[in-house]
Amino acid sequence: MGPRLVKRRLEDVQRQLAQARESLSVLEEQVAVWNDALDDARIRSLVSETPLQSKEYEELARHVMVANAEMTRRSHDVRELVDARDELLRVWTPKDEHG
C-alpha cells in the first residue's frame, strides 16, 4: 500500500473511530438513564404487586438487555477501529509523503 493510500485510509479510519466513539458515548448515557428507570420500575413492581407494573418492568428489562448488547457490539467496533488505526500508524511514516 502506497504512502498516500495509507494516509487516506488512516484519515478514514480516524473519522470512523470518532463517529463510533460518539455513538457509543450517546448509547452509554441512554443505558444509564434506562438502568435508573429499570430500578424504579422494579421497585414499583415489587411494591404494587400488580400485573401492569410487572409487565412494565419486564418490557423495560428486555429493552435494557437489547441496549446492553448493542453497547457491547459498539464497544467491539471501537476496539476494531483502534486496532486498524494502530496497524496503519505502524506502516505509515509522514516522511514517505514527501519523498
N, C-alpha and C positions, 0 to 999 in steps of 0.2 A: 504494500500500500504506500503510495507516494505521500510526501510530507503535507501537501495541500489537502489531499483526501483525508489524511489522518486529522488535520486541524479542523476540517469541515465536520467530520464525524464527531470529533471531540466537542465542538460547539453544539451540535445537535443533541448529543447525549447529555451535555450540561443543561440544556434547555429542558429536555425531558425530565431530568432529575429535579430541577427546580419545580416543575409542574407537579411531579409525583409527590414531592415533599409537601407542597402546599395542599394538595388533595388529601394526603394522609393527615395533615395537621387539622384540617377542617373536620374530617371524619372523627378524629380523636376527640375534638371538642364536642361534637354531636353525641358521641358514645358516652362521654362523661355526663352530659345532661340526661341522656336516656337512662343511664345507670342510677342516677338520683331519682328519676321518675319511677324506675323499677322498684327501688327500695320503698318509696312511698306507696306504690300500688301493692306491694307485698304486705306492708303493714295494714293498709286498708282492708285487704283481703282477709287477713288474719283476724282483725278486729270485728269486721262486719259479718263475716261468715256467710255472705250471700253469693249465689251463683254468678251474678253480674260482676261483682268485684273480683271473683276468682277468674272469670273469663278475661276481664281487662288485664289482670296480672299475667295470665298465660300468653295472651296476644303480645303484650309488651315484651315479655321474656323471649318469645320467638324473634321478635323484631331486633332485640339487642343481640341475640345469638347470631343472627344473619349479619348484623353490622360488625360484630367482632370478627367474624370470618372474613368479611370484606377488608377490615383493618389489617388482618394478618396477610391477606393477599397483597394489599398495597405496600405493606412493610417489605414483603418479599420483592416486589417490583423495585422499590427504592434500593434494596441491597444489590440487586442485579445491575441496576444502572450505576451504582457506585463502583462495582467490580469492573463494569465495562469502561467507565471513565478512567479508573486506575490503570487498566491494561493499556488504553490508548495513551495515557500520560507516560507509560514506560517506554513506548515505542516512538513517541514524538519528541523531537527536540526543536526548540524555536530557531536555532541557527540553520536548520535544514531548509527553512522557508526562503532564506536569502542567499543560499549557496553555501 
